[in-house]
């Protein structure tokens, strides 16, 4: 595949909540959401069967109407942002660094991590129902926003495993992945029972920018600020216990790192801007004539170019901060 594909941001729409089943609802300020208990109780060692790092490569976001000048130009706003310059090697290095950090933090917390080669040599995982990366998943990000995520695994793991809830599939292409996810869950549970250790599945979804919701001074636009973050709701850890118990820890708040990671430029064409300006003027005229504001909306396009070295460092740091949250929960649940 071409890894210089369009990479479009998932944006929080004003007044809307994310639709994934594990997303934090407004008012829930806890950094993580924990479901289940006892899966890692008393554990001294764990097996990591899956550690996935996803990158959002393609989506279209649309905010609801925000009023605009004198309330006349309040059409919906679309923000399309593309990322170029991210190679498979860059993504692989991020996945490897994030995994190594996770293992080191588990060890520092007093947990031994089983050798992946021995784990996957077990008869219980003769068919783990995994995929070979990169794995592209069409995902439903939130109302009015769909996208594609590309998932990578660390080199040390032989296959990429997604469990139910690791992604919110969109379209026919996700049907097969959903079936495999259910079968993989059964295989990992069988290994946990046979080996007598909890099995961990970690999935992070990395976004390269935050977009602010329209504020008090807004022409229905979106301001894009370059940073890297592990996306809440779509980043989680599942622990399958040898006792048949399951614990899921989901990020409620994004883990973000600011820095000089990308270059940004407005990629909207002159024709786009001219057409939009004419539509907005027309809407204003109609409003002045008493016909109400014609809601033409606005589309802005931004192109980001990843800065080699800086980008990987920032993404790995964001994942490391997410690792702190996950390992902290394992320790508290023991």
C-alpha positions as CSV (number, residue, x, y, z in Angstrom):
1,X,0.0,0.0,0.0
2,X,1.0,3.6,-0.4
3,X,1.8,5.1,3.1
4,X,1.6,8.6,1.8
5,X,-2.2,8.2,1.6
6,X,-4.5,10.8,2.9
7,X,-4.5,11.0,6.7
8,X,-7.5,12.8,7.9
9,X,-8.1,13.9,11.5
10,X,-10.9,12.7,13.8
11,X,-12.3,15.9,15.3
12,X,-14.5,16.4,18.3
13,X,-17.7,17.9,17.0
14,X,-19.3,20.6,19.1
15,X,-22.3,19.3,20.9
16,X,-21.7,15.7,19.9
17,X,-20.3,12.7,21.8
18,X,-18.2,9.9,20.4
19,X,-20.2,6.8,19.5
20,X,-17.8,4.0,20.3
21,X,-19.1,1.9,23.2
22,X,-16.1,2.6,25.5
23,X,-15.8,6.4,24.9
24,X,-15.9,8.6,27.9
25,X,-19.1,10.7,28.3
26,X,-19.1,14.3,29.2
27,X,-18.7,14.8,32.9
28,X,-16.6,11.7,33.4
29,X,-13.2,13.3,34.3
30,X,-11.4,10.1,35.3
31,X,-8.3,9.5,33.1
32,X,-9.3,5.9,32.5
33,X,-12.5,3.8,32.6
34,X,-12.1,0.4,34.1
35,X,-14.6,-2.4,33.4
36,X,-14.4,-5.8,35.2
37,X,-12.1,-7.0,38.0
38,X,-10.0,-9.9,39.2
39,X,-8.4,-10.8,35.9
40,X,-4.9,-9.9,37.1
41,X,-5.4,-10.4,40.8
42,X,-2.3,-11.9,42.4
43,X,-0.4,-12.1,39.1
44,X,3.4,-12.2,39.1
45,X,3.7,-12.6,35.4
46,X,1.8,-11.8,32.3
47,X,1.8,-12.7,28.6
48,X,1.4,-9.9,26.0
49,X,-0.4,-11.4,23.0
50,X,-1.2,-8.2,21.2
51,X,0.2,-4.7,21.2
52,X,-1.2,-2.6,18.4
53,X,-0.4,1.0,17.4
54,X,-2.8,2.5,15.0
55,X,-2.5,5.7,12.9
56,X,-5.4,7.6,11.5
57,X,-4.8,7.9,7.8
58,X,-8.1,8.9,6.2
59,X,-11.3,10.5,7.5
60,X,-13.7,13.4,6.9
61,X,-14.9,15.4,9.9
62,X,-18.0,17.7,9.9
63,X,-19.0,20.0,12.8
64,X,-22.6,21.0,13.3
65,X,-23.6,24.5,12.3
66,X,-22.1,27.1,14.6
67,X,-23.9,30.3,13.7
68,X,-21.3,32.4,11.9
69,X,-21.4,36.1,11.1
70,X,-24.7,37.5,12.3
71,X,-26.1,33.9,12.2
72,X,-26.3,34.1,8.5
73,X,-23.5,31.7,7.4
74,X,-24.0,28.9,9.9
75,X,-23.6,25.9,7.6
76,X,-21.7,22.8,8.7
77,X,-17.9,23.0,8.6
78,X,-15.8,20.2,7.2
79,X,-12.1,19.9,8.1
80,X,-10.0,17.6,5.9
81,X,-6.3,17.2,6.9
82,X,-3.8,14.9,5.2
83,X,-0.5,13.6,6.5
84,X,2.4,12.8,4.2
85,X,5.9,11.6,4.8
86,X,5.1,8.8,7.3
87,X,6.8,5.6,6.1
88,X,6.2,2.0,7.2
89,X,9.7,2.1,8.8
90,X,8.7,5.1,10.9
91,X,5.5,3.5,12.1
92,X,7.3,0.3,12.9
93,X,9.9,2.1,15.0
94,X,7.1,3.8,17.0
95,X,5.4,0.4,17.6
96,X,8.7,-1.2,18.7
97,X,9.5,1.7,21.0
98,X,6.1,1.8,22.6
99,X,6.2,-2.0,23.2
100,X,9.7,-1.9,24.7
101,X,8.6,0.9,27.1
102,X,5.5,-1.1,28.1
103,X,7.5,-4.2,28.9
104,X,10.1,-2.2,30.9
105,X,7.4,-0.6,33.0
106,X,5.8,-3.9,33.7
107,X,9.1,-5.3,34.8
108,X,9.8,-2.3,37.0
109,X,6.4,-2.9,38.6
110,X,7.4,-6.5,39.6
111,X,5.7,-8.3,36.7
112,X,7.6,-10.8,34.5
113,X,6.6,-10.8,30.9
114,X,6.6,-14.2,29.2
115,X,8.7,-14.6,26.1
116,X,6.5,-14.1,23.0
117,X,8.1,-17.0,21.2
118,X,7.1,-19.4,24.0
119,X,3.7,-17.9,24.2
120,X,2.9,-18.4,20.5
121,X,4.5,-21.8,20.5
122,X,1.7,-23.0,22.8
123,X,-0.9,-25.5,21.3
124,X,-3.6,-23.1,22.6
125,X,-2.3,-20.5,20.1
126,X,-1.8,-22.8,17.2
127,X,-4.3,-20.5,15.4
128,X,-4.4,-17.1,17.1
129,X,-6.6,-15.7,14.4
130,X,-4.2,-12.8,13.8
131,X,-3.4,-10.6,10.8
132,X,-0.2,-9.6,9.1
133,X,0.5,-5.8,9.3
134,X,-0.2,-3.3,8.1
135,X,-3.9,-3.8,8.9
136,X,-6.3,-1.2,7.6
137,X,-9.6,-0.8,9.4
138,X,-12.5,1.4,8.3
139,X,-13.6,3.0,11.6
140,X,-16.5,5.1,12.8
141,X,-14.9,7.9,14.7
142,X,-17.9,9.9,15.8
143,X,-21.1,11.4,14.4
144,X,-20.3,12.8,11.0
145,X,-16.8,11.4,11.0
146,X,-15.5,8.2,9.4
147,X,-12.0,7.2,8.7
148,X,-9.3,4.6,8.1
149,X,-6.8,3.5,10.6
150,X,-3.6,1.6,9.8
151,X,-2.4,-0.7,12.6
152,X,1.1,-2.0,13.2
153,X,2.5,-4.5,15.7
154,X,6.0,-4.7,17.4
155,X,8.5,-6.8,15.5
156,X,8.8,-9.3,18.4
157,X,5.2,-10.4,18.1
158,X,4.5,-12.9,15.2
159,X,1.0,-11.6,14.3
160,X,-1.3,-8.7,14.9
161,X,-4.4,-9.5,17.0
162,X,-7.4,-7.3,17.4
163,X,-10.0,-8.2,20.0
164,X,-13.7,-7.2,20.1
165,X,-13.8,-3.5,21.1
166,X,-10.3,-2.7,19.9
167,X,-11.9,-0.9,17.0
168,X,-15.3,0.4,15.9
169,X,-15.6,-1.0,12.4
170,X,-17.2,0.8,9.6
171,X,-18.3,-0.8,6.3
172,X,-18.2,-4.3,4.9
173,X,-14.4,-4.6,5.2
174,X,-14.7,-4.8,8.9
175,X,-17.0,-7.8,9.0
176,X,-14.1,-10.3,8.6
177,X,-12.0,-8.5,11.2
178,X,-14.9,-8.6,13.6
179,X,-15.2,-12.4,13.2
180,X,-11.5,-12.9,13.6
181,X,-11.5,-10.7,16.7
182,X,-14.1,-12.9,18.4
183,X,-12.2,-16.1,17.5
184,X,-8.9,-14.5,18.8
185,X,-10.5,-13.7,22.1
186,X,-11.4,-17.3,22.5
187,X,-7.9,-18.4,21.6
188,X,-6.2,-16.0,24.1
189,X,-8.6,-17.0,26.8
190,X,-7.7,-20.6,26.3
191,X,-4.0,-19.8,26.6
192,X,-4.6,-17.8,29.8
193,X,-6.3,-20.8,31.4
194,X,-3.7,-23.3,30.1
195,X,-0.7,-21.2,31.2
196,X,-2.2,-19.9,34.4
197,X,-1.3,-16.3,33.6
198,X,-3.2,-13.2,32.5
199,X,-3.0,-12.3,28.8
200,X,-2.8,-8.7,27.8
201,X,-4.0,-7.0,24.6
202,X,-3.1,-3.3,24.1
203,X,-4.3,-1.1,21.3
204,X,-3.5,2.6,20.8
205,X,-4.8,4.9,18.1
206,X,-2.5,7.9,17.5
207,X,-3.7,11.2,16.0
208,X,-1.3,13.8,14.8
209,X,-3.3,16.9,15.7
210,X,-6.0,18.2,17.9
211,X,-8.7,20.4,16.4
212,X,-10.5,22.8,18.7
213,X,-14.2,23.2,18.7
214,X,-15.5,26.5,17.3
215,X,-15.2,29.1,20.0
216,X,-16.8,32.5,20.7
217,X,-15.0,34.1,17.7
218,X,-15.6,31.7,14.8
219,X,-16.6,31.9,11.2
220,X,-17.6,28.3,11.5
221,X,-14.0,27.3,11.2
222,X,-11.6,24.9,12.9
223,X,-8.2,25.8,14.2
224,X,-5.7,23.0,13.8
225,X,-2.8,22.8,16.3
226,X,0.0,20.4,15.6
227,X,0.6,17.8,18.3
228,X,0.5,14.1,18.7
229,X,-1.9,12.3,21.0
230,X,-3.2,8.8,21.9
231,X,-6.9,9.1,21.2
232,X,-9.4,8.5,24.1
233,X,-12.1,5.9,23.6
234,X,-10.2,4.0,20.9
235,X,-7.1,3.3,23.0
236,X,-7.5,0.5,25.5
237,X,-6.1,-2.6,27.3
238,X,-7.8,-5.9,27.8
239,X,-6.6,-8.4,30.4
240,X,-7.9,-12.0,30.0
241,X,-7.4,-13.8,33.3
242,X,-6.7,-17.5,33.8
243,X,-9.8,-17.5,36.0
244,X,-12.1,-16.5,33.1
245,X,-12.4,-12.9,34.3
246,X,-11.8,-10.0,32.0
247,X,-10.7,-6.4,32.7
248,X,-10.8,-3.6,30.2
249,X,-9.1,-0.3,30.8
250,X,-10.0,2.5,28.3
251,X,-8.4,5.9,28.1
252,X,-11.1,8.5,29.0
253,X,-8.8,11.5,28.2
254,X,-6.4,11.8,25.4
255,X,-2.7,11.7,26.2
256,X,-1.1,14.5,24.2
257,X,2.5,15.7,23.5
258,X,3.2,19.1,22.0
259,X,6.3,19.7,19.8
260,X,7.7,20.4,16.4
261,X,6.4,17.2,14.8
262,X,4.9,18.3,11.5
263,X,4.8,21.2,9.0
264,X,1.3,22.4,8.2
265,X,0.0,24.4,5.2
266,X,-3.5,25.3,4.0
267,X,-4.1,22.9,1.1
268,X,-7.4,24.4,0.0
269,X,-7.3,25.4,-3.7
270,X,-8.0,29.0,-4.9
271,X,-11.1,27.7,-6.6
272,X,-12.4,26.2,-3.3
273,X,-11.8,29.5,-1.5
274,X,-13.4,31.6,-4.3
275,X,-16.5,29.3,-4.5
276,X,-16.8,29.4,-0.7
277,X,-16.5,33.2,-0.6
278,X,-19.2,33.6,-3.2
279,X,-21.5,31.2,-1.4
280,X,-21.1,33.0,1.9
281,X,-21.8,36.4,0.3
282,X,-24.9,34.9,-1.3
283,X,-26.0,33.6,2.1
284,X,-25.6,37.1,3.6
285,X,-27.6,38.7,0.9
286,X,-30.4,36.2,1.3
287,X,-30.4,36.8,5.1
288,X,-30.5,40.6,4.6
289,X,-33.6,40.1,2.3
290,X,-35.4,38.3,5.1
291,X,-35.1,34.8,3.7
292,X,-32.9,33.6,6.6
293,X,-29.3,32.5,6.4
294,X,-28.5,30.1,3.6
295,X,-26.3,27.4,5.3
296,X,-23.6,26.8,2.7
297,X,-21.0,25.6,5.2
298,X,-17.3,25.7,4.7
299,X,-14.6,23.2,3.8
300,X,-10.9,23.7,4.9
301,X,-8.1,21.4,3.8
302,X,-4.8,21.2,5.5
303,X,-1.7,19.2,4.6
304,X,0.8,18.0,7.2
305,X,4.3,16.8,6.4
306,X,5.8,14.6,9.2
307,X,9.3,15.6,10.3
308,X,11.4,12.5,10.3
309,X,12.9,11.8,13.8
310,X,10.7,14.4,15.5
311,X,7.5,12.6,14.5
312,X,8.6,9.2,15.8
313,X,9.9,10.7,19.0
314,X,6.7,12.5,19.7
315,X,4.4,9.5,18.9
316,X,6.5,7.2,21.0
317,X,6.4,9.6,23.9
318,X,2.6,9.8,23.7
319,X,2.4,6.0,23.7
320,X,4.8,5.9,26.7
321,X,2.5,8.3,28.6
322,X,-0.4,6.0,27.8
323,X,1.7,3.0,29.0
324,X,2.0,4.8,32.4
325,X,-1.8,4.8,32.7
326,X,-2.2,1.1,31.7
327,X,0.6,-0.2,33.9
328,X,-0.6,1.8,36.8
329,X,-4.0,0.1,36.5
330,X,-2.5,-3.3,36.4
331,X,-0.6,-2.6,39.6
332,X,-3.7,-1.3,41.3
333,X,-5.8,-4.3,40.2
334,X,-3.2,-6.9,41.4
